[in-house]
Amino acid sequence: MEIITSLLAGILFATGIYNLLQKQLLRIVIGTALISHGAHLFILTMGKLKRGKPPIIVEGVENYVDPLPQALILTSIVISFGVTSFLLVLAYRAAQTNETDNMDELRGNENE
């Protein structure tokens, strides 16, 4: 199971990097979101996929799940949501101001 999630995280990283190298702003934002989702899966995989009870102390339960990877992923989800929403607003504002979302046109000329 860990091999499958590692491969899926690698595919998400690869498609995210491919989208980051595109010229449209929306594809760049989607690329950052895909990379963050790949990072979430990578953290989950590194925490070892275990089955067990929630980490609440109760008598008779011996196998607990490690809560640290889950807490890290939850924090990472909140941060990536904030970054993605900021990038969407920034891309929308840049597209409205400059009337384009093409990075080559946004870059301008050296003579200006």
N, C-alpha and C positions, 0 to 999 in steps of 0.2 A: 504494500500500500504506500509506503514511503517513497518507493521508486516512482510510482505514478504521480504523486503530488510533486516530487522534484522535477519530473519531466513537464508537468503542467506549469509549474513556476518558471521553468526555463522557456517554455513557449510564450508565456505572458511577458517575460523580460524581452524576448526577441521581437515580438510584435510591438511592444511598447517602444523599443529603440527604433524599429522601422518607422513607426508613426512620428517619433521625435525628429526624424531626418526629413520629413515631408515639408512642403512649402506653405500649407494652409494652417492657420492658427488653431482651428478646431481639431485637426489631427494631432497637433502638438499637445493640446490639452488631453485628448484621449490617450496619447502615448504616456503621459505622466500618470494618468489614472491606472493604466494597465501595468506600469512598472510598480506602482504602489500595491496593486493587488498581488502581483508576483512576490513582492516582499512579504506580504501577509502570509501567503502560502509557505514561503521559505521559513519564516519564523515558526509557523505551526509544525513544519516538518522537522526543524531542528529541535523542537521541544519533544520530539518522539510521540508518535500517535499511540496513546495508551487508552485502554478502556478501564473504567473504574467508577467509583462513586465520587460525588462532589466532595471537595475538601472541607467537610464539616465533621467535627469530631462526634462520632456516635459509636456506641458500643457494638461490637460484632462486625465492623467494617475494617478490613485490612488493606484493601487496594484503593488508594486514592489517586486522583488525577492531579498532576502538577498545575497549579493555577497561574504560575508566572508567565508561560507563553500566551495564555488566554488574556491576561492583563496587558501584556505588551501589544498583542494584536488589537485589542480594543482601543488602546491609546493611539496606535498607529492608524486605525480606521478614522478616528476623530481628527487627527492631524491631516491625513490625506483628504478628508472631506473638506476641511478648511482651505487647504492649498488648491484643491480642484475648483471650489467655488470662487476663490480669488482669481485664479487663472481664467475662468469663464467670464467673470465680470471684466477683467482686464482685456481679454480678447474681444469681447463685445464692444467695449468702449473704443478700442483701437480701430475696429472695423467701422464703427459709426463715424469716428472722427476722420479717418483717412479714406473711407469708402472702398476699402479693399481688405481682404484677409490674407493676401499673398505676401510672404516674407520678402521676396525679391523687390516688390513694389514698396513695401514699408521701409526697406533698408535705405532707399534713396540713392542719389548719385554722389560721386566724389566732388563734382564741380559745384554743388549747391552750397 
